[in-house]
Amino acid sequence: MITLLLIIGAYLLGSISFAVVVSKFYGLDDPRTYGSGNPGATNVLRSGNKGAAIWTLIGDAFKGWLAVFLVDHFQQQLGLGSQADQVIALVAVAVFVGHLWPVFFKFVGGKGVATALGVLLALNVWLGLATLATWLVVAYAFRYSSLAALIASVFAPFYYGLLFGAEPQLAAVLAMSGLLVWRHAKNIANLIAGKESRIGSKAKKKA
């Protein structure tokens, strides 16, 4: 029962779309109505408001980190015992899925890059930093947020396996990576066609 409650709680936490909340606070248009239509930090940046984009990034990453950290930190008090690693893995996926399909926003969510980063940092800080470094290098070199996210998501399970081997939480990292790649299907097509927007490009209203 406690495992189910933790999964539901993580999903609800993940369902808080900071792109929408922060944009409303700043008096900006709903990020689902312009640019890529994705409620995430990169699209909020297209509004021209860097502050809103930064807070969106922080919020989305923080909720992923918080969900995993709380369960990991209080696993003894929660009585998880030998099942702790499995429960943490389920919570990690649940908060990520909440971001992708948020119940509070008609199941229209983001692609999960920042939330996945928060989860990885909570699982292990070196895992998160290695994945973040991969994103930064690719983003700096090519100026495509989507390409950076795709490459970082592919490397994340590799980093986890290198650090910890085939532990239960590797399955969670693999699941998040697979969902990230799937959610970027349109971006992959745009990259191949040379139509993908670069980081910092101005927003265009969706038709």
C-alpha positions as CSV (number, residue, x, y, z in Angstrom):
1,M,0.0,0.0,0.0
2,I,2.8,2.4,0.9
3,T,4.4,1.8,-2.5
4,L,1.2,2.7,-4.3
5,L,0.8,5.9,-2.3
6,L,4.4,6.9,-3.0
7,I,4.0,6.3,-6.7
8,I,0.7,8.3,-6.8
9,G,2.4,11.1,-4.8
10,A,5.4,11.2,-7.2
11,Y,3.1,11.3,-10.2
12,L,1.1,14.2,-8.8
13,L,4.3,16.1,-7.9
14,G,5.5,15.5,-11.5
15,S,2.2,16.8,-12.8
16,I,3.0,20.3,-11.7
17,S,4.0,22.0,-15.0
18,F,6.4,24.8,-14.0
19,A,6.5,26.1,-17.5
20,V,2.8,26.9,-17.3
21,V,2.9,28.1,-13.7
22,V,6.0,30.3,-14.1
23,S,4.7,31.7,-17.4
24,K,1.4,32.7,-15.8
25,F,3.3,34.3,-12.9
26,Y,5.4,36.4,-15.3
27,G,2.3,37.3,-17.3
28,L,3.6,35.4,-20.4
29,D,1.6,33.4,-22.9
30,D,1.0,29.8,-22.2
31,P,4.1,28.0,-23.6
32,R,1.8,25.4,-25.2
33,T,0.6,28.1,-27.6
34,Y,3.9,29.1,-29.2
35,G,7.2,27.8,-30.5
36,S,7.3,24.0,-30.3
37,G,4.3,24.0,-28.0
38,N,6.3,22.1,-25.4
39,P,5.8,23.3,-21.8
40,G,9.5,23.2,-21.0
41,A,12.4,25.6,-20.2
42,T,13.7,25.7,-23.8
43,N,10.3,26.8,-25.2
44,V,9.8,29.3,-22.4
45,L,13.1,30.8,-23.3
46,R,11.6,31.5,-26.8
47,S,9.3,34.0,-25.1
48,G,12.5,36.2,-24.5
49,N,12.2,36.0,-20.7
50,K,15.3,34.3,-19.5
51,G,14.3,34.5,-15.9
52,A,11.1,32.6,-16.6
53,A,13.1,29.9,-18.4
54,I,15.5,29.6,-15.6
55,W,12.8,29.2,-13.0
56,T,11.0,26.6,-15.2
57,L,14.2,24.6,-15.5
58,I,14.8,24.8,-11.7
59,G,11.3,23.9,-10.9
60,D,11.0,20.9,-13.3
61,A,14.4,19.6,-12.1
62,F,13.6,20.1,-8.4
63,K,10.4,18.1,-8.5
64,G,12.2,15.1,-10.0
65,W,15.0,15.4,-7.4
66,L,12.6,15.9,-4.5
67,A,10.4,12.8,-5.3
68,V,13.4,10.5,-5.4
69,F,15.3,12.2,-2.5
70,L,12.4,11.9,-0.1
71,V,11.8,8.3,-0.7
72,D,15.6,7.5,-0.5
73,H,16.2,9.6,2.6
74,F,13.2,8.3,4.5
75,Q,13.2,4.7,3.3
76,Q,13.7,3.3,6.8
77,Q,10.9,5.4,8.3
78,L,8.7,4.3,5.4
79,G,9.5,0.6,6.1
80,L,10.7,-0.1,2.6
81,G,13.4,-2.6,3.7
82,S,14.9,-4.8,1.0
83,Q,12.4,-3.3,-1.5
84,A,13.8,0.2,-1.3
85,D,15.7,0.2,-4.5
86,Q,12.7,-1.1,-6.5
87,V,10.4,1.5,-4.9
88,I,12.8,4.3,-5.6
89,A,13.0,3.2,-9.2
90,L,9.2,3.2,-9.5
91,V,9.0,6.6,-7.9
92,A,11.6,7.9,-10.3
93,V,9.6,6.8,-13.3
94,A,6.3,8.0,-11.7
95,V,7.5,11.6,-11.3
96,F,8.9,11.6,-14.8
97,V,5.6,10.2,-16.2
98,G,3.7,12.9,-14.3
99,H,5.7,15.6,-16.1
100,L,5.0,14.0,-19.5
101,W,1.3,13.5,-18.9
102,P,0.3,15.9,-16.0
103,V,-3.2,15.3,-14.6
104,F,-3.5,19.0,-13.7
105,F,-2.9,20.2,-17.3
106,K,-5.2,17.8,-19.3
107,F,-2.2,15.4,-19.7
108,V,-0.4,17.8,-22.0
109,G,3.2,17.9,-20.6
110,G,6.8,18.5,-21.5
111,K,9.4,16.2,-22.8
112,G,11.0,15.6,-19.4
113,V,14.6,16.6,-19.9
114,A,14.9,18.8,-16.7
115,T,12.8,16.4,-14.6
116,A,15.0,13.5,-15.7
117,L,18.1,15.4,-14.7
118,G,16.6,16.0,-11.3
119,V,15.9,12.3,-10.9
120,L,19.4,11.4,-12.0
121,L,21.0,13.9,-9.5
122,A,18.9,12.3,-6.7
123,L,19.9,8.8,-7.7
124,N,23.5,9.8,-7.7
125,V,25.1,13.3,-8.0
126,W,27.9,12.0,-10.3
127,L,25.4,10.3,-12.6
128,G,23.5,13.5,-12.9
129,L,26.5,15.7,-13.4
130,A,27.9,13.4,-16.1
131,T,24.6,13.5,-17.9
132,L,24.4,17.3,-17.5
133,A,27.9,17.7,-18.8
134,T,27.0,15.6,-21.9
135,W,24.0,17.9,-22.5
136,L,26.1,21.1,-22.1
137,V,28.8,19.9,-24.5
138,V,26.4,19.0,-27.2
139,A,24.2,22.0,-26.7
140,Y,27.2,24.4,-26.8
141,A,28.7,22.7,-29.9
142,F,25.5,22.4,-32.0
143,R,23.0,24.9,-30.4
144,Y,20.2,22.3,-30.5
145,S,18.6,21.5,-27.2
146,S,16.8,18.5,-28.6
147,L,20.0,17.0,-30.0
148,A,21.7,17.5,-26.7
149,A,18.8,15.9,-24.8
150,L,18.8,12.9,-27.2
151,I,22.5,12.2,-26.8
152,A,22.5,12.8,-23.1
153,S,19.5,10.4,-22.7
154,V,21.4,7.7,-24.6
155,F,24.5,8.1,-22.4
156,A,22.6,8.2,-19.1
157,P,22.0,4.4,-18.9
158,F,25.6,3.9,-20.0
159,Y,26.9,6.1,-17.2
160,Y,24.7,4.3,-14.6
161,G,25.8,0.9,-15.7
162,L,29.4,2.1,-15.6
163,L,29.0,3.4,-12.0
164,F,26.7,0.8,-10.5
165,G,26.2,-2.1,-12.8
166,A,22.9,-3.7,-13.5
167,E,21.0,-2.5,-10.4
168,P,17.1,-2.2,-10.2
169,Q,17.3,1.6,-10.8
170,L,19.0,1.0,-14.1
171,A,15.6,-0.1,-15.4
172,A,14.2,3.3,-14.4
173,V,17.0,5.2,-16.2
174,L,16.4,3.0,-19.3
175,A,12.7,3.7,-19.2
176,M,13.2,7.4,-18.9
177,S,15.7,7.4,-21.7
178,G,13.4,5.5,-23.9
179,L,10.5,7.8,-23.2
180,L,12.7,10.9,-23.8
181,V,13.8,9.6,-27.2
182,W,10.1,8.8,-28.1
183,R,8.9,12.3,-27.0
184,H,11.6,13.8,-29.3
185,A,10.3,12.0,-32.4
186,K,9.2,15.2,-34.0
187,N,12.5,16.9,-33.1
188,I,14.4,14.0,-34.7
189,A,12.5,14.5,-37.9
190,N,13.1,18.2,-37.8
191,L,16.9,17.7,-37.2
192,I,17.1,15.3,-40.2
193,A,15.2,17.9,-42.3
194,G,17.3,20.8,-41.1
195,K,14.2,22.5,-39.6
196,E,14.9,22.2,-35.9
197,S,15.0,25.5,-34.0
198,R,18.2,26.4,-32.3
199,I,18.6,27.4,-28.6
200,G,17.5,31.1,-28.2
201,S,15.5,31.3,-31.3
202,K,12.4,33.6,-31.1
203,A,9.0,32.1,-30.5
204,K,6.4,31.7,-33.2
205,K,2.7,31.4,-32.4
206,K,1.2,28.0,-33.1
207,A,-1.4,28.0,-35.8
